[in-house]
Amino acid sequence: MKIIKTKDYEMMSKKAAFIVASQIGLKKDSILGLATGGTPVGMYQELIRFYQEGMIDFENVTTFNLDEYYGLSGDDEQSYRYYMEENFFKDINLKPENIHIPDGMADDVSAECDRYNQLLEAEGGIDLQVLGIGRNGHIGFNEPDTEFKVGTHFVKLDDETIEANARFFDNPEDVPQTAISMGIKNIMQAKKVVLLANGLEKADAIKKTIEGSISPQVPASVLQLHPDVTFVLDEQAASKLDS
Ligand code: PGA
């Protein structure tokens, strides 16, 4: 496990963007696992800048997003597909056919989860998975539970997650209560993982993830078992760590 402590959000974003850019530099047809939320926005901005400056090329890159709200179509401004278009995809040269996000409108959720798992496997798995972390220690929408969920699955969101995500909605009652999320095995099978966290509200989750016992109650803690995981933290998110 590698822990990189950075001064602030900007430096965290730059560092994370460098890690992603290096991955693409080393392997042009990299398969990236991507995250949404407030945390990676700065990283996506940096990556767009690298692309515009000719430093990286997404032509042969494939992406898999971690999760999508259930019941929202890709045109919905609150969907994660929309987020990805707005924050990243519209400004780079990823091929649309190489972009994968769970279908939040799928009638048969279980078939959609199977399709996503099979697609991940068929593509050979993720080279580099980017993660944020919830205040409750979730990764993707793997919420605290009595067991780790293995593959892509339908999930009822935690009250804490719904409350945290309400900041993105005009009306808190509009926050979806369910989602489709990659599972812990999907994430753990990535060759490399980079987890980003900033701000004091993530400090407890980061401490439990890195220094606590491995438990499905803190889903991110399973990353202690990953052979190539890097935590990129700002000072505040790292502030409760022992060392
Ligand atoms: P945030 O969400 O980046 O908006 O804090 C992270 C997460 O819930 O995984």
Boltz pocket constraint, residues with backbone or C-beta under 6 A from the ligand:
constraints:
  - pocket:
      binder: B
      contacts: [[A, 36], [A, 37], [A, 38], [A, 39], [A, 40], [A, 132], [A, 133], [A, 134], [A, 135], [A, 138], [A, 139], [A, 140]]
      max_distance: 6.0
